[in-house]
Amino acid sequence: MNRVVSVGTGQASVSLSNDLPITFIAGPCVIESEEHVLMIAAALHQTLGAFVFKASFDKANRSSVNSYRGPGLQEGLRILRKVRDIGIPVLTDIHEPGQAEPAAEVADVLQIPAFLCRQTDLLVEAGKTGRAVNIKKGQFVSPADFILAAEKVASTGNEEIILTERGSSFGYNNLVVDMRGLSIMARTGYPVVFDATHSVQLPGASGAVSGGQPEFIEPLARAAAAVGIAGIFVEVHEAPQRALSDGANALRLDLVTGFASRIRKLDGLVKNFSN
């Protein structure tokens, strides 16, 4: 039986389930400024309607110590609260157990980064908040084994769990997506999301930063939607070449309208409903 995870309140609420119309989780990789976050959030809301906005207050896993990480916990959550106050559900990453509680006061969804998906204390503290928890599947974890991460969150009594595929390591500086994994993960009953932008990342391929192949974002997203899943995750920027993090694999803002329309049509065909 497919579970439904609902986030947000009122007309802005979003429900994720493998049986329901596909949901988009979208936003910039990292908070660059308050003005930038609010601009992207407003533009995406106009384009997507109900969606979940994502942005990180800290990118603690950047390749280089010299790379921009974000404004930090306190300032980042202040900015994200402004997005939530205009009626848009918010998702953000946490990297340490101590960040779970303060982040949960603002975010509707706490995200566990792929590199940290086996960190028991982090998963448990996220679960204890009662917020929905989106776990990114590590590049080193098989789809069948990923249920173990979900069980750590569920051990707290919190079943508001989302499982996200973001590609698996394929040699050095490359990722591959096995679409069978989406079906395997869906057998858990938890909503499954496909991260279409990190899946085209080329980790460390540009020296101190990661590269990417954004031309493959939509082909992979189409393939994932054809499986029948709960959501598509995309990092979006109006000028990816100027993005302070992960610009090489971001979807350009002006491409979102067409991208979302085509994915929704395919999703409707697979799930046998009209968009």
Residue frames as qw, qx, qy, qz and C-alpha x, y, z in Angstrom:
[[0.000, 0.888, 0.460, 0.000, 0.00, 0.00, 0.00],
 [0.430, 0.423, -0.016, 0.797, 1.40, 3.39, -1.01],
 [0.322, -0.596, -0.441, 0.588, 1.71, 5.88, 1.82],
 [0.180, 0.835, 0.238, 0.461, 0.81, 9.55, 1.47],
 [0.486, -0.329, -0.253, 0.769, 3.12, 12.18, 2.96],
 [0.083, 0.877, 0.359, 0.309, 1.49, 15.61, 3.22],
 [0.486, -0.225, -0.168, 0.828, 3.49, 18.77, 3.84],
 [0.025, -0.198, -0.146, -0.969, 2.49, 22.40, 4.21],
 [0.133, 0.424, 0.714, -0.541, -0.89, 23.73, 5.28],
 [0.381, 0.636, 0.237, -0.628, -4.10, 24.90, 3.65],
 [0.716, 0.674, 0.060, -0.172, -4.13, 25.53, -0.09],
 [0.213, 0.786, -0.579, -0.032, -0.34, 25.40, -0.13],
 [0.690, -0.324, 0.639, -0.101, -0.22, 21.82, 1.14],
 [0.518, 0.481, -0.633, -0.314, 1.36, 19.18, -1.07],
 [0.860, -0.193, 0.420, -0.218, 0.76, 15.44, -0.90],
 [0.265, 0.559, -0.750, -0.235, 3.34, 12.98, -2.13],
 [0.771, -0.040, 0.607, -0.192, 2.46, 9.40, -3.01],
 [0.221, -0.206, 0.804, 0.512, 3.45, 7.05, -5.79],
 [0.234, 0.504, 0.824, 0.112, -0.24, 6.91, -6.77],
 [0.080, 0.858, 0.318, -0.396, -0.93, 10.67, -6.82],
 [0.506, 0.834, 0.031, 0.217, -0.08, 13.30, -9.45],
 [0.741, 0.089, -0.193, 0.637, 3.63, 13.99, -9.48],
 [0.298, -0.936, -0.103, 0.157, 4.95, 16.70, -7.15],
 [0.587, 0.593, -0.190, 0.517, 7.91, 18.97, -7.84],
 [0.595, -0.706, -0.044, 0.380, 10.58, 19.80, -5.27],
 [0.586, 0.567, 0.134, 0.564, 12.56, 22.72, -6.70],
 [0.241, -0.968, 0.019, 0.067, 14.82, 25.60, -5.82],
 [0.346, 0.786, -0.480, 0.178, 18.46, 26.70, -5.78],
 [0.754, 0.057, -0.582, 0.298, 21.15, 24.43, -4.39],
 [0.469, -0.275, -0.458, 0.704, 22.16, 26.89, -1.70],
 [0.056, -0.930, -0.333, 0.143, 20.77, 30.13, -0.27],
 [0.556, 0.321, 0.065, 0.764, 22.69, 32.88, -2.06],
 [0.010, -0.080, 0.221, -0.972, 20.73, 35.81, -0.62],
 [0.288, 0.416, 0.673, -0.540, 17.27, 36.61, 0.72],
 [0.419, 0.555, -0.114, -0.709, 16.37, 38.44, -2.48],
 [0.286, 0.316, -0.816, -0.391, 17.47, 35.54, -4.67],
 [0.062, 0.145, 0.966, -0.205, 15.55, 32.95, -2.65],
 [0.344, 0.515, 0.496, -0.609, 12.33, 34.98, -2.73],
 [0.387, 0.525, -0.367, -0.663, 12.67, 35.65, -6.46],
 [0.221, 0.172, -0.930, -0.239, 13.18, 31.97, -7.31],
 [0.141, 0.261, 0.877, -0.377, 10.39, 30.87, -4.96],
 [0.403, 0.541, 0.242, -0.697, 7.89, 33.32, -6.47],
 [0.384, 0.457, -0.569, -0.566, 8.83, 32.39, -10.04],
 [0.133, 0.058, -0.988, -0.058, 8.52, 28.66, -9.33],
 [0.258, 0.362, 0.720, -0.533, 5.19, 29.14, -7.56],
 [0.452, 0.538, -0.055, -0.710, 3.84, 30.98, -10.58],
 [0.393, 0.389, -0.731, -0.399, 5.06, 28.23, -12.91],
 [0.264, 0.051, -0.961, 0.060, 4.43, 25.08, -10.87],
 [0.628, -0.517, -0.278, -0.511, 1.51, 26.01, -8.64],
 [0.748, -0.594, 0.236, -0.179, 1.72, 23.93, -5.47],
 [0.770, 0.381, -0.431, 0.276, 5.26, 22.64, -4.98],
 [0.729, -0.622, -0.064, 0.278, 7.94, 22.24, -2.32],
 [0.271, 0.900, -0.277, 0.199, 10.70, 24.85, -2.28],
 [0.899, -0.279, -0.052, 0.335, 14.19, 23.60, -1.50],
 [0.319, 0.801, -0.310, 0.401, 17.40, 25.41, -0.59],
 [0.799, -0.219, -0.396, 0.397, 20.28, 24.66, 1.76],
 [0.265, -0.960, 0.062, -0.069, 21.43, 26.97, 4.54],
 [0.308, -0.701, 0.627, 0.139, 24.77, 25.14, 4.57],
 [0.889, 0.369, -0.259, -0.078, 26.45, 22.91, 2.01],
 [0.554, -0.689, 0.466, -0.024, 28.75, 21.09, 4.38],
 [0.833, -0.028, 0.509, 0.213, 29.90, 18.58, 1.74],
 [0.451, 0.862, -0.162, -0.166, 31.44, 20.90, -0.86],
 [0.908, 0.265, -0.133, 0.296, 34.47, 19.48, -2.65],
 [0.495, 0.374, -0.262, 0.739, 36.79, 22.31, -1.65],
 [0.377, -0.530, -0.489, 0.581, 37.23, 24.12, 1.65],
 [0.117, -0.214, 0.100, 0.965, 37.23, 27.35, -0.39],
 [0.112, -0.385, -0.709, -0.580, 33.78, 26.79, -1.91],
 [0.355, -0.272, 0.121, -0.886, 30.75, 28.84, -0.81],
 [0.133, -0.140, -0.959, 0.208, 28.69, 26.95, 1.78],
 [0.270, -0.671, -0.596, -0.350, 25.75, 29.27, 2.48],
 [0.150, -0.702, 0.131, -0.684, 24.67, 31.76, 5.15],
 [0.116, 0.158, -0.830, 0.523, 24.57, 29.25, 7.99],
 [0.171, -0.403, -0.893, 0.103, 21.82, 27.87, 10.21],
 [0.026, -0.578, -0.486, 0.655, 20.41, 30.98, 11.89],
 [0.177, 0.466, -0.211, -0.841, 20.41, 33.32, 8.89],
 [0.157, 0.029, -0.852, -0.498, 19.40, 30.57, 6.50],
 [0.083, -0.459, -0.875, 0.132, 16.37, 29.59, 8.55],
 [0.083, 0.569, 0.258, -0.776, 15.34, 33.25, 8.85],
 [0.223, 0.328, -0.493, -0.774, 15.28, 33.47, 5.05],
 [0.189, -0.130, -0.935, -0.270, 13.49, 30.16, 4.58],
 [0.047, 0.481, 0.715, -0.506, 10.82, 31.24, 7.07],
 [0.239, 0.467, -0.065, -0.849, 9.96, 34.09, 4.69],
 [0.296, 0.098, -0.782, -0.539, 9.28, 31.56, 1.94],
 [0.174, -0.311, -0.925, 0.128, 7.08, 29.51, 4.24],
 [0.079, 0.459, 0.445, -0.765, 5.25, 32.64, 5.39],
 [0.370, 0.337, -0.287, -0.817, 4.06, 33.29, 1.82],
 [0.831, 0.128, 0.262, -0.473, 2.48, 29.84, 1.76],
 [0.714, 0.472, -0.507, -0.102, 5.12, 27.65, 0.13],
 [0.918, -0.384, 0.085, 0.043, 6.25, 24.44, 1.88],
 [0.138, 0.842, -0.517, 0.063, 10.00, 24.36, 2.52],
 [0.980, -0.083, -0.056, 0.174, 12.63, 21.61, 2.43],
 [0.120, 0.864, -0.460, 0.165, 16.19, 22.03, 3.67],
 [0.776, 0.171, -0.562, 0.230, 19.18, 19.81, 4.48],
 [0.541, -0.773, 0.285, -0.170, 20.51, 19.06, 7.92],
 [0.620, 0.501, -0.577, 0.176, 24.00, 17.69, 8.48],
 [0.186, 0.222, -0.770, 0.568, 24.22, 17.29, 12.25],
 [0.311, -0.479, -0.817, 0.073, 21.76, 15.92, 14.84],
 [0.182, -0.477, -0.396, 0.763, 21.69, 19.28, 16.63],
 [0.102, 0.107, -0.316, -0.937, 20.35, 21.01, 13.53],
 [0.130, -0.350, -0.886, -0.276, 17.19, 18.87, 13.38],
 [0.130, -0.648, -0.651, 0.373, 15.11, 20.63, 16.03],
 [0.004, 0.588, 0.028, -0.808, 15.76, 24.26, 14.99],
 [0.069, 0.111, -0.675, -0.726, 15.36, 23.39, 11.28],
 [0.090, -0.415, -0.899, -0.109, 12.04, 21.66, 12.03],
 [0.002, 0.617, 0.443, -0.651, 10.67, 24.92, 13.43],
 [0.216, 0.576, -0.227, -0.755, 10.86, 26.38, 9.91],
 [0.243, 0.268, -0.786, -0.502, 11.05, 23.55, 7.37],
 [0.838, 0.022, 0.077, -0.539, 8.19, 21.25, 6.43],
 [0.978, 0.160, -0.109, 0.071, 10.66, 18.62, 5.23],
 [0.382, -0.751, 0.516, 0.156, 14.08, 17.79, 6.67],
 [0.830, 0.497, -0.249, -0.057, 16.43, 16.36, 4.08],
 [0.735, -0.491, 0.415, 0.216, 19.22, 13.90, 4.84],
 [0.319, 0.737, -0.491, -0.337, 22.09, 14.33, 2.35],
 [0.915, 0.242, -0.302, -0.113, 23.14, 11.26, 0.37],
 [0.437, 0.472, -0.652, 0.403, 26.57, 11.10, 1.99],
 [0.187, -0.287, 0.642, -0.686, 24.88, 10.94, 5.43],
 [0.724, -0.131, -0.307, -0.604, 22.07, 8.48, 4.75],
 [0.766, -0.118, -0.620, 0.121, 23.55, 5.87, 7.11],
 [0.133, 0.306, -0.505, 0.796, 24.16, 8.28, 10.02],
 [0.370, -0.454, -0.810, 0.033, 21.89, 6.78, 12.66],
 [0.209, -0.471, -0.449, 0.730, 21.90, 9.71, 15.10],
 [0.096, 0.170, -0.242, -0.950, 21.05, 12.17, 12.33],
 [0.352, -0.226, -0.743, -0.522, 18.17, 10.04, 11.01],
 [0.366, -0.471, -0.761, 0.255, 16.77, 9.43, 14.48],
 [0.119, -0.414, -0.279, 0.858, 16.88, 13.10, 15.49],
 [0.214, 0.029, -0.433, -0.875, 15.19, 14.08, 12.23],
 [0.390, -0.332, -0.816, -0.267, 12.49, 11.50, 12.89],
 [0.286, -0.425, -0.662, 0.548, 11.90, 12.73, 16.43],
 [0.044, 0.154, 0.013, -0.987, 10.90, 16.17, 15.16],
 [0.441, 0.495, 0.676, -0.322, 7.75, 14.74, 13.57],
 [0.339, 0.675, -0.238, -0.611, 8.50, 16.57, 10.33],
 [0.913, 0.402, 0.055, -0.032, 8.57, 14.73, 7.02],
 [0.448, -0.619, 0.546, 0.344, 12.06, 13.37, 6.34],
 [0.768, 0.616, -0.128, -0.121, 13.43, 13.12, 2.80],
 [0.666, -0.479, 0.503, 0.272, 16.37, 10.70, 2.69],
 [0.507, 0.704, -0.417, -0.272, 18.70, 10.94, -0.30],
 [0.991, -0.034, 0.104, 0.082, 20.00, 7.51, -1.29],
 [0.365, -0.714, 0.476, 0.362, 23.75, 7.40, -0.99],
 [0.545, 0.628, -0.460, -0.312, 25.73, 6.82, -4.19],
 [0.154, 0.386, -0.902, 0.121, 27.09, 3.73, -2.44],
 [0.453, 0.049, 0.729, -0.511, 23.76, 2.22, -1.28],
 [0.036, -0.155, -0.880, -0.448, 21.67, -0.29, -3.22],
 [0.459, -0.289, -0.225, -0.809, 17.94, 0.37, -3.67],
 [0.739, -0.309, -0.586, -0.123, 17.08, -2.80, -1.74],
 [0.561, -0.173, -0.522, 0.618, 19.26, -1.80, 1.23],
 [0.007, 0.370, -0.020, 0.929, 17.86, 1.73, 1.37],
 [0.600, -0.568, -0.434, -0.359, 14.91, 0.55, 3.48],
 [0.674, -0.281, -0.461, 0.504, 17.34, 0.31, 6.41],
 [0.171, 0.120, -0.123, 0.970, 17.72, 4.10, 6.43],
 [0.440, -0.419, -0.315, -0.729, 13.94, 4.53, 6.42],
 [0.725, -0.406, -0.556, 0.026, 13.64, 2.11, 9.32],
 [0.450, -0.083, -0.402, 0.793, 15.93, 4.29, 11.43],
 [0.191, -0.201, -0.019, -0.960, 13.56, 7.24, 11.00],
 [0.649, -0.326, -0.472, -0.500, 10.48, 5.02, 11.47],
 [0.574, -0.157, -0.700, 0.395, 11.93, 3.70, 14.75],
 [0.042, -0.011, -0.354, 0.934, 10.94, 7.06, 16.29],
 [0.255, 0.543, 0.723, -0.342, 7.29, 6.50, 15.33],
 [0.257, 0.669, -0.108, -0.689, 7.56, 8.93, 12.42],
 [0.641, 0.249, 0.687, 0.233, 6.36, 7.37, 9.15],
 [0.361, 0.902, 0.091, -0.221, 6.45, 10.65, 7.19],
 [0.532, -0.432, 0.558, 0.468, 9.32, 9.41, 5.05],
 [0.646, 0.730, -0.056, -0.217, 10.30, 10.16, 1.44],
 [0.756, -0.237, 0.461, 0.400, 12.99, 8.21, -0.44],
 [0.386, 0.868, -0.119, -0.290, 15.01, 9.99, -3.12],
 [0.860, 0.124, 0.289, 0.403, 17.21, 8.50, -5.85],
 [0.071, 0.946, -0.164, -0.271, 20.14, 10.66, -6.97],
 [0.656, 0.626, -0.422, 0.012, 22.34, 8.29, -8.95],
 [0.892, -0.393, 0.174, 0.142, 24.97, 5.72, -8.03],
 [0.189, -0.747, 0.528, 0.356, 28.73, 5.94, -8.37],
 [0.896, 0.411, 0.161, 0.042, 29.96, 4.62, -11.70],
 [0.723, 0.254, -0.068, 0.640, 33.72, 4.65, -11.58],
 [0.338, -0.383, -0.192, 0.838, 35.33, 8.00, -10.89],
 [0.056, 0.306, -0.093, -0.946, 33.60, 11.35, -11.58],
 [0.388, -0.066, -0.598, -0.699, 30.42, 9.79, -12.94],
 [0.465, 0.063, 0.667, -0.578, 26.99, 8.61, -11.82],
 [0.267, -0.080, -0.804, -0.525, 24.48, 6.23, -13.35],
 [0.555, -0.037, 0.365, -0.747, 20.77, 5.78, -12.62],
 [0.092, -0.073, -0.980, -0.163, 19.27, 2.29, -12.59],
 [0.471, -0.197, -0.140, -0.848, 15.55, 2.88, -13.12],
 [0.657, -0.231, -0.714, -0.068, 14.81, -0.54, -11.63],
 [0.309, -0.043, -0.609, 0.730, 15.81, 1.01, -8.31],
 [0.324, -0.144, 0.054, -0.933, 12.79, 3.31, -8.34],
 [0.754, -0.188, -0.444, -0.447, 10.45, 0.31, -8.49],
 [0.634, -0.070, -0.681, 0.360, 12.44, -1.49, -5.81],
 [0.091, 0.041, -0.431, 0.897, 12.26, 1.53, -3.50],
 [0.491, -0.180, -0.160, -0.837, 8.53, 1.96, -4.22],
 [0.653, -0.190, -0.727, -0.097, 7.87, -1.54, -2.86],
 [0.247, -0.071, -0.638, 0.725, 8.42, -0.05, 0.61],
 [0.084, -0.759, -0.645, -0.026, 5.22, 1.96, 0.14],
 [0.258, -0.670, -0.100, 0.689, 7.03, 5.22, 0.87],
 [0.457, 0.874, 0.080, -0.148, 6.85, 8.03, -1.70],
 [0.734, -0.083, 0.322, 0.592, 9.77, 7.86, -4.13],
 [0.191, 0.938, -0.025, -0.289, 11.33, 10.98, -5.61],
 [0.812, 0.248, 0.178, 0.497, 13.84, 11.22, -8.44],
 [0.230, -0.812, 0.121, 0.523, 16.55, 13.87, -8.15],
 [0.739, 0.603, 0.245, 0.172, 17.00, 14.75, -11.82],
 [0.219, 0.934, -0.236, 0.158, 19.75, 17.32, -11.34],
 [0.424, -0.663, 0.616, -0.029, 22.17, 15.60, -8.97],
 [0.873, 0.096, 0.477, 0.045, 21.84, 12.48, -11.11],
 [0.685, 0.673, 0.062, 0.272, 23.56, 14.32, -13.99],
 [0.270, -0.903, 0.332, 0.031, 26.33, 15.62, -11.74],
 [0.814, 0.354, -0.354, 0.294, 29.92, 14.67, -12.49],
 [0.629, -0.772, -0.024, 0.086, 31.39, 14.59, -8.96],
 [0.539, -0.644, 0.324, 0.436, 34.76, 16.30, -8.75],
 [0.744, 0.400, 0.397, 0.358, 35.09, 16.31, -12.53],
 [0.292, 0.870, 0.040, 0.395, 36.07, 19.99, -12.65],
 [0.410, 0.380, -0.495, 0.665, 38.84, 19.80, -10.08],
 [0.034, 0.014, -0.618, 0.785, 37.77, 21.66, -6.94],
 [0.548, 0.195, 0.270, -0.767, 34.09, 21.62, -7.98],
 [0.551, 0.213, 0.806, 0.023, 31.74, 19.12, -9.57],
 [0.124, 0.139, -0.535, -0.824, 30.79, 19.21, -13.23],
 [0.515, 0.336, 0.645, -0.453, 27.52, 18.21, -14.81],
 [0.069, 0.085, 0.763, 0.638, 25.54, 17.33, -17.93],
 [0.336, 0.314, 0.427, -0.778, 22.29, 19.35, -17.70],
 [0.460, 0.233, -0.509, -0.689, 21.22, 18.26, -21.18],
 [0.404, -0.064, -0.909, -0.085, 20.30, 14.91, -19.63],
 [0.222, 0.019, 0.583, -0.781, 18.07, 16.33, -16.85],
 [0.659, 0.176, 0.040, -0.730, 14.86, 15.97, -18.82],
 [0.658, 0.202, -0.677, -0.260, 15.57, 12.59, -20.46],
 [0.277, 0.043, -0.875, 0.395, 16.26, 11.06, -17.05],
 [0.323, 0.097, 0.459, -0.822, 13.27, 12.81, -15.45],
 [0.691, 0.167, -0.297, -0.638, 11.03, 11.45, -18.21],
 [0.563, 0.128, -0.816, -0.004, 12.33, 7.93, -17.65],
 [0.060, -0.012, -0.772, 0.633, 11.72, 8.24, -13.90],
 [0.493, 0.133, 0.191, -0.838, 8.20, 9.62, -14.38],
 [0.660, 0.164, -0.567, -0.464, 7.46, 6.68, -16.69],
 [0.296, 0.042, -0.911, 0.283, 8.08, 4.32, -13.77],
 [0.492, -0.641, -0.438, -0.394, 5.31, 5.99, -11.75],
 [0.500, -0.105, -0.513, 0.691, 6.75, 7.86, -8.75],
 [0.212, -0.782, -0.504, 0.301, 5.73, 10.56, -6.28],
 [0.034, -0.960, -0.015, 0.278, 7.97, 13.44, -7.23],
 [0.708, 0.464, 0.002, 0.532, 10.75, 15.05, -9.24],
 [0.463, -0.768, -0.011, 0.442, 13.50, 17.01, -7.49],
 [0.614, 0.555, 0.133, 0.545, 15.30, 19.69, -9.51],
 [0.378, -0.579, -0.086, 0.717, 17.74, 22.38, -8.54],
 [0.359, 0.786, 0.403, 0.301, 16.92, 25.57, -10.42],
 [0.347, -0.544, 0.012, 0.764, 18.82, 28.79, -11.09],
 [0.435, 0.847, 0.179, -0.249, 18.13, 31.69, -13.44],
 [0.422, 0.801, -0.424, 0.012, 21.80, 31.77, -14.50],
 [0.968, -0.235, -0.011, 0.091, 23.47, 28.42, -13.71],
 [0.691, 0.423, -0.195, 0.552, 26.86, 29.71, -14.83],
 [0.007, -0.614, 0.306, -0.728, 26.75, 32.20, -11.95],
 [0.799, -0.501, -0.230, -0.240, 25.34, 29.84, -9.31],
 [0.170, -0.738, 0.572, -0.314, 27.39, 29.62, -6.12],
 [0.428, -0.242, 0.861, -0.131, 26.89, 25.84, -5.88],
 [0.496, 0.205, 0.842, 0.055, 26.08, 23.05, -8.34],
 [0.388, 0.633, -0.051, -0.668, 25.40, 25.37, -11.26],
 [0.098, 0.370, -0.807, -0.450, 26.88, 22.83, -13.68],
 [0.094, -0.198, -0.965, -0.146, 23.94, 20.47, -13.13],
 [0.211, 0.414, 0.501, -0.730, 21.11, 22.96, -12.48],
 [0.285, 0.588, 0.692, 0.306, 17.98, 23.42, -14.59],
 [0.116, 0.095, 0.072, 0.986, 17.70, 26.93, -15.97],
 [0.223, 0.360, 0.567, -0.706, 14.69, 28.78, -14.55],
 [0.458, 0.405, -0.157, -0.776, 13.23, 29.70, -17.93],
 [0.384, 0.157, -0.850, -0.326, 13.10, 26.01, -18.90],
 [0.187, 0.027, 0.848, -0.495, 10.97, 24.95, -15.93],
 [0.595, 0.285, 0.180, -0.729, 7.57, 25.65, -17.51],
 [0.696, 0.365, -0.483, -0.386, 8.05, 23.35, -20.50],
 [0.240, 0.274, -0.905, 0.222, 9.90, 20.77, -18.45],
 [0.306, 0.052, 0.725, -0.615, 7.15, 20.51, -15.83],
 [0.677, 0.313, -0.001, -0.666, 4.39, 20.41, -18.45],
 [0.630, 0.348, -0.653, -0.234, 5.97, 17.50, -20.30],
 [0.123, 0.162, -0.909, 0.363, 6.67, 15.56, -17.11],
 [0.450, 0.129, 0.525, -0.711, 3.10, 16.06, -15.87],
 [0.721, 0.319, -0.249, -0.562, 1.65, 14.83, -19.16],
 [0.511, 0.281, -0.813, 0.002, 3.76, 11.70, -19.01],
 [0.086, -0.077, 0.806, -0.581, 2.87, 11.16, -15.35],
 [0.608, 0.183, 0.242, -0.734, -0.82, 11.46, -16.17],
 [0.708, 0.311, -0.516, -0.368, -0.50, 8.89, -18.93],
 [0.347, 0.221, -0.880, 0.239, 1.31, 6.41, -16.67],
 [0.096, 0.101, 0.762, -0.632, -1.13, 6.86, -13.75],
 [0.036, -0.438, -0.816, -0.374, -4.19, 7.10, -16.02],
 [0.044, -0.782, -0.477, 0.400, -5.52, 10.50, -15.06],
 [0.384, 0.755, 0.255, 0.467, -5.85, 13.86, -16.82],
 [0.434, -0.293, -0.177, 0.833, -3.63, 16.85, -16.11]]
